[in-house]
Amino acid sequence: MQEAYKNIITQKMEGWSTGSVQVDVLRLDLLHPVVSGNKWFKLRFYLQDALIQQKTTIASFGGAYSNHIVATAYACKKAGLCSVGIIRGEAPAVLSHTLLAATSYGLELIFVSREAYRNKAQLQQRLDRPGWYWVGEGGYGIMGAEGAATLLNTTDFSIYTHIICATGTGTMMAGCIKACLPHQQVIGISVLKGHESLQQETEALLTATQRNKNYRFIQQYHFDGYAKHPPELIRFMNQLYMQEQIPTDIVYTGKLFFAVADLIRKDFFCSGSRLLLIHSGGLQGNASLPGGSLIY
């Protein structure tokens, strides 16, 4: 996958940059059509470790529209590993586009009830098989964060005052905090409603020194919950694409860009700020929308 790093660009947001604030986007979504955005970076050290340990199978967790699950399936196939997805919820009559894609790359699906899914440690103990290597949901874990830290090596990030990303598990944000420089602030836009443990879960991936860096979490742009997408958000995503030709998704990046646009309007950033938005890729969640909802 490293040969695909050349596909990544840093795109200036022409319509958003003002005299006082400049905005660029790290287009990780261009890395690969399947292992899109931050997914590869969060997976890379787990895959490496599994191969070193001579494991045969990567097992991980996710929902029916999980970018992480389909990326894991493809990355495992390329690495010569088998893959298993522990999927939240009962098996549907018709698989989602995401799960169909994942199975086409060889992923074995194991559906569990939402109640059972809440206790992943118990599930892991019950389902474990010889040769399996377990990866947390969304790549959560120290190695996932360390991998995420390397995504900033794809551009000269030293010129920015702020690095801003969407947060689910907090793994990518932890990686950005690990990599950020003393003059920079990392901002995480939470996509989950009431995710009060986000800071604790993110900081669990950091060293004591890294916890003293400059970062903050912003919680008010979740649009009432994970993957919730009122008409206001859909209109914004379409307008963004028309203006900047940047496709976003209803789960993560749509909310990230909406939040930053709103914060700029409210003069949240000091004059002279230079922002780097992390486009973390993954558009599979949009497949759940009615046809024609988005113009891309």
C-alpha positions, 0 to 999 in steps of 0.5 A: 500500500505504501506505493499508493501514498503518491495518490494522496494530495493536500488540497487548498479549500479555495472557497473557505480560506479567508484573509485570516484563516487558511484551510487545507485538506489532507485527501487520504480518501484518494489513497485507495478505492477500498482501503480508503483514508485512515483505515490503512494507517490504523491497520498497518502495524496490526497486519505486520505484527500478525505476520510476525507472529505467524497468525493466519486470520485477522478478526475484528468488529464493526457494523453493517456499514463499517469502513473498517470491516471492508478495509480489513477484508481487502488488506488481509486478502492482499497480505495473504491473511484470512479475515473475520468480521464480528458484526453488530446485529442479527443477520439481515435478509439482504447484506449491505453493500459494505458487507457484500464487498467485504465477503467478496474479499474473503471475509467471514461474517459472524453476526451477534446480537447488539446486547452481546456486541457490547461485551467485546472481551467476552465475545473474543473469548468465546469466539477465539480460534487458533491462529486468530489475531484480534483487532479492536473496532475501528482499529482501536488500540496502541498499534492503531494509534501509532499507525495513525500517527504516520498518516501525517508523514504524507505531507508537510504538516509542520506549517499548520496551527491546527490539525482537525479530524472526525472522531469515532473510537478516538484512534486517529485523533490519538495518532494525530496527537502523538505526531503533532508539534509543540505549536499545534492543536489537535481538534477532534469532532465527535460523531457520536452523541453523548460519547462522554468517554471519548477523551478517556478512551483517546488518552488511554492510547497516549503516553503521559507526556503526550497527554500534556500536548494541546488538544480538545474535543468538540461534541456538538456536531454529531447531528443527534447520533452516529450516522444520523443525517438530517436534510441540513447535512445532506445539503451541506455535503452536496454544496461542498462537493459542488464548490470544492469537488470533495466527496464526504460521508454521512458518518464522519467527514460530512460532519467534520467539514460542517463543523469546521465551516461553522467554527470559521463563521463563528470566528473560533480560530484566531487570525493567522490560523492555518488548518489541516483537515484530515479527510479520513475516507470511507464513503460506504455509509452513503450507500444506505441513502436513497438514490439521488440523495447525493450528487456524487 
